[in-house]
Amino acid sequence: MRAPSAHEAGLGAALLAVEDVSLSFGGVRALTNVSVNIHKGEILAIIGPNGAGKTSMLNVINGFYQPQSGRITFKGEERRMMRPYEAAQGGIARTFQNLALFRGMTTLDNIMAGRTLKMRRGFFWQLLRHGPALAEEVEHRRVVEEIIDFLEIAAIRKVQVGRLPYGLQKRVELGRALAMEPDLLLLDEPMAGMNLEEKEDMSRFIIDVNQHYGTTIALIEHDMGVVMDLSDRVVVLDYGQKIADATPDEVKRDKNVIRAYLGEPHGTST
């Protein structure tokens, strides 16, 4: 097991620990002996060139992929063969590179879908919408309305998401993830396809989620300006291997990181 960096040592215990994880598809290695700690309350950015293994790392964390070797510990418990729904039940929420919304449903209904795992009444009671089931729905609706106000999307609460601009659809997807009340929120390229104004809005909401809800966040992002402004710590992957793990200022001066982004051949001296 690797020793924690000086910056990590001041962050306390890890909420999630990935230790020596390797993942292969046939003869292609997506991740090779990667170790990453995500500490409670931090915003961690995972960066790297295309094909570096960033999305594979998120897929391993939320159970979509099962690594061939290594260990993952979440909230102090080692996870073995955890599936995405089990990760969600345990407190890990996820957004995706490509929007995964119900385009024919309203903003309100899409975010309500994020409350499904929190509902305790059976399907029969939910159909009746009476007694305990109705009381439960009212409480879930209250939580969703608070999220809608928090994300400043009250004006579109009854609008079908398929009719919304891309930036607002991304905000709705964030709202649905928040409705799960996650301990760890995984954001896969939350700024992809956005203009400058939309990026500024999303950056503000990510910071607000971290500070207001205390949600720990791990995000993949290609916009280095966003990464440097948002993150407490940056992990850099290249060809499935971790080449840096430090503060944003330290990472942007790291020669291995510069080499990876400039596309210089491995082993070239500088």
Order of alpha helices (4+ residues) and beta strands (2+ residues): alpha-beta-beta-beta-alpha-beta-beta-alpha-beta-alpha-alpha-alpha-alpha-beta-alpha-beta-alpha-beta-beta-alpha-alpha
